[in-house]
Amino acid sequence: MNQSTSIPSARFFAFALCLFMLVNVLPAQEESKPRLLEVGQVYLLKTDAHTGDMGSTQPKQDVNDGKNGDNSCFIRHNIARAHLNYWYSSKKQVEEGEPDPNGEQWVDYRPPIHVLGAGRYSIRAQYREGRNRAPYPAVYVIHHQGGESRIEKGQNVPGTGGLVWLDLGRYELAKDDYIRVIDTGASSISFGHMEFTYLGPSLSAPNKDDPGFTLPILCELHGNFPNPFNAGTMIHYTLHDAAAVNLEIYDLMGRKQATLVEKQQSPGFYSIRYNPLNLSSGTYYIRLSVGYMHLTSSMIYIK
């Protein structure tokens, strides 16, 4: 009697143990896997500013050593002052142990692209504007797959002192790409959070010999990356039928600045590099003509 009742009990215990492992262990394993972003999703890279006194400015150890919740994706150099949810460079760095404010000051934003997924991203940077900011612009250097782009933005403007967002443009990012924000003087600029919106995979033409290769089903102009740009940029488009193709650059007055393609092309993926010559800084239009269809996209050139 005792033997016959012990067998179901042992089976029940084994079943309960398997159920426990299924519910509690497997989800933890799933959580450890990289989670790629979907198109339109945003990754917010936060600064690691901390203040013990919510109403005051406070110096902080300059190195990212893991203390106080330091974020390894937000790396600062010669920057020691935090205020609420942002950092700022300052000539007031005179307390013991603080770095020399007259030295080079910058912060690096290093998004975990190896986890998020390589591809095209739209980037926005946050900062706090105000009259007490540096008389010179903050310098944003974007290191991306197309090279390096540089954008300058003055923060010394009339305002409420609130946090604002700056559109840095669209870029193709892969592992180890990053954005550096530089203070070129001994005054003060601010460094807030940064947003990375996933726009889709790289637009580089796929290899026709790869398994699963298919021709595009639409005729599309995908724009240029990087954008804005201050050297060269890649213009991407797809054709689903053979057609006479014209790819041209126009200024805001409708004057043609360059013809990049003027020929018959087969269905497929195309990437054309554009290196402007004798072009002034400003906004321009890419015009793709495929038969009787015309597609346009804007781009910004910073000389």
MIGUDO-819734 format. One line per 3 residues: their letters; for each residue x, z, y of C-alpha. Coordinates in steps of 0.2 Angstrom, whole numbers. Layout:
REM MIGUDO-819734
a	X/Z/Y ~ ...;
END
This chain:
REM MIGUDO-819734
mnq	0/0/0 ~ 14/5/12 ~ 24/-11/7;
sts	9/-23/10 ~ 5/-16/27 ~ 23/-16/33;
ips	25/-35/31 ~ 12/-39/44 ~ 19/-26/56;
arf	36/-34/54 ~ 29/-52/57 ~ 19/-45/72;
faf	35/-38/80 ~ 45/-54/77 ~ 31/-64/86;
alc	30/-52/100 ~ 49/-53/102 ~ 48/-72/103;
lfm	34/-72/115 ~ 44/-60/126 ~ 59/-71/126;
lvn	48/-86/130 ~ 40/-78/145 ~ 55/-69/152;
vlp	71/-78/147 ~ 66/-97/148 ~ 60/-96/166;
aqe	76/-88/172 ~ 86/-102/163 ~ 75/-115/172;
esk	78/-107/189 ~ 97/-109/187 ~ 95/-128/186;
prl	99/-138/202 ~ 83/-143/211 ~ 84/-160/219;
lev	74/-162/235 ~ 59/-174/236 ~ 57/-187/249;
gqv	51/-178/265 ~ 57/-161/260 ~ 67/-151/272;
yll	82/-140/268 ~ 85/-127/282 ~ 103/-121/283;
ktd	103/-104/292 ~ 116/-96/302 ~ 121/-79/296;
aht	120/-70/313 ~ 117/-51/311 ~ 115/-38/324;
gdm	112/-19/322 ~ 104/-18/339 ~ 91/-31/340;
gst	92/-30/359 ~ 110/-33/362 ~ 125/-44/358;
qpk	137/-38/345 ~ 154/-44/339 ~ 156/-48/321;
qdv	171/-50/309 ~ 177/-68/311 ~ 180/-73/293;
ndg	166/-77/281 ~ 171/-64/268 ~ 154/-60/260;
kng	150/-45/270 ~ 134/-43/279 ~ 126/-57/270;
dns	139/-71/276 ~ 133/-88/272 ~ 146/-99/263;
cfi	137/-114/270 ~ 139/-109/288 ~ 158/-107/291;
rhn	164/-101/308 ~ 182/-102/316 ~ 187/-91/330;
iar	168/-87/334 ~ 165/-68/333 ~ 148/-65/343;
ahl	131/-65/335 ~ 115/-63/344 ~ 99/-61/334;
nyw	97/-77/325 ~ 111/-88/332 ~ 129/-87/336;
yss	139/-91/352 ~ 156/-94/357 ~ 162/-83/372;
kkq	176/-80/384 ~ 170/-62/382 ~ 179/-60/365;
vee	191/-47/371 ~ 187/-32/360 ~ 200/-27/347;
gep	201/-38/332 ~ 191/-52/340 ~ 199/-70/341;
dpn	206/-78/357 ~ 192/-87/366 ~ 204/-99/373;
geq	208/-106/356 ~ 199/-119/347 ~ 181/-113/342;
wvd	169/-122/330 ~ 157/-119/316 ~ 154/-130/300;
yrp	137/-133/292 ~ 140/-137/274 ~ 124/-141/265;
pih	125/-140/246 ~ 122/-159/243 ~ 128/-157/225;
vlg	112/-147/222 ~ 100/-155/235 ~ 105/-173/229;
agr	116/-186/238 ~ 106/-199/248 ~ 99/-202/266;
ysi	95/-187/277 ~ 88/-185/295 ~ 97/-170/303;
raq	92/-158/317 ~ 102/-145/325 ~ 95/-129/334;
yre	103/-121/349 ~ 98/-110/364 ~ 98/-119/381;
grn	100/-110/398 ~ 110/-110/414 ~ 123/-98/407;
rap	129/-111/394 ~ 146/-120/396 ~ 147/-133/410;
ypa	154/-145/397 ~ 144/-152/382 ~ 144/-146/364;
vyv	152/-158/352 ~ 143/-162/335 ~ 154/-172/323;
ihh	145/-178/308 ~ 156/-182/293 ~ 146/-194/282;
qgg	148/-208/269 ~ 150/-221/283 ~ 164/-211/291;
esr	162/-200/306 ~ 150/-199/320 ~ 151/-190/336;
iek	137/-184/347 ~ 139/-174/364 ~ 125/-163/371;
gqn	125/-152/386 ~ 116/-135/384 ~ 118/-129/402;
vpg	101/-135/408 ~ 86/-126/417 ~ 75/-118/404;
tgg	67/-103/397 ~ 82/-98/386 ~ 72/-103/371;
lvw	78/-111/355 ~ 77/-130/355 ~ 80/-144/342;
ldl	92/-158/344 ~ 90/-174/334 ~ 107/-179/327;
gry	101/-195/318 ~ 100/-202/300 ~ 115/-202/289;
ela	120/-205/270 ~ 127/-189/264 ~ 136/-184/248;
kdd	146/-169/241 ~ 158/-162/253 ~ 150/-170/269;
yir	147/-158/283 ~ 143/-156/302 ~ 155/-148/314;
vid	150/-141/331 ~ 164/-139/343 ~ 166/-129/359;
tga	180/-138/368 ~ 183/-125/381 ~ 183/-106/385;
ssi	165/-104/390 ~ 149/-103/379 ~ 139/-114/368;
sfg	126/-108/355 ~ 125/-112/336 ~ 107/-110/328;
hme	100/-116/312 ~ 101/-134/305 ~ 88/-145/296;
fty	91/-158/283 ~ 76/-169/279 ~ 78/-180/263;
lgp	74/-198/266 ~ 78/-205/249 ~ 92/-211/238;
sls	107/-221/245 ~ 102/-239/250 ~ 118/-246/243;
apn	115/-261/233 ~ 113/-256/214 ~ 123/-265/201;
kdd	114/-279/192 ~ 122/-275/176 ~ 116/-257/176;
pgf	102/-253/162 ~ 85/-253/170 ~ 90/-264/185;
tlp	74/-272/193 ~ 72/-283/208 ~ 63/-275/223;
ilc	44/-278/224 ~ 44/-278/243 ~ 52/-286/258;
elh	58/-271/268 ~ 70/-267/283 ~ 77/-250/279;
gnf	86/-248/296 ~ 104/-243/298 ~ 115/-228/293;
pnp	122/-220/302 ~ 110/-219/316 ~ 116/-215/330;
fna	133/-223/327 ~ 149/-225/338 ~ 159/-236/326;
gtm	151/-247/313 ~ 135/-245/304 ~ 126/-252/288;
ihy	110/-261/289 ~ 100/-262/273 ~ 85/-273/268;
tlh	77/-280/252 ~ 69/-296/248 ~ 57/-299/234;
daa	57/-318/235 ~ 70/-331/240 ~ 68/-335/258;
avn	76/-341/274 ~ 83/-325/282 ~ 89/-321/300;
lei	96/-304/304 ~ 98/-301/323 ~ 102/-288/336;
ydl	93/-287/352 ~ 94/-276/368 ~ 79/-268/376;
mgr	77/-283/388 ~ 74/-294/373 ~ 91/-302/374;
kqa	100/-307/358 ~ 117/-298/356 ~ 122/-304/339;
tlv	117/-314/323 ~ 122/-306/307 ~ 113/-317/294;
ekq	106/-335/296 ~ 104/-342/279 ~ 94/-344/263;
qsp	95/-328/252 ~ 89/-324/234 ~ 78/-309/230;
gfy	88/-293/229 ~ 96/-278/239 ~ 107/-282/254;
sir	118/-271/265 ~ 126/-279/280 ~ 140/-270/291;
ynp	138/-271/310 ~ 153/-268/321 ~ 147/-270/339;
lnl	159/-279/351 ~ 158/-277/370 ~ 141/-267/368;
ssg	136/-254/380 ~ 129/-237/374 ~ 111/-237/372;
tyy	96/-242/361 ~ 95/-258/352 ~ 83/-267/340;
irl	87/-274/323 ~ 76/-289/319 ~ 74/-296/302;
svg	65/-312/300 ~ 60/-318/283 ~ 50/-334/283;
ymh	35/-331/295 ~ 37/-312/294 ~ 47/-301/307;
lts	52/-283/304 ~ 61/-272/317 ~ 70/-256/318;
smi	78/-247/332 ~ 96/-240/332 ~ 106/-230/345;
yik	124/-235/349 ~ 136/-222/357 ~ 152/-229/364;
END
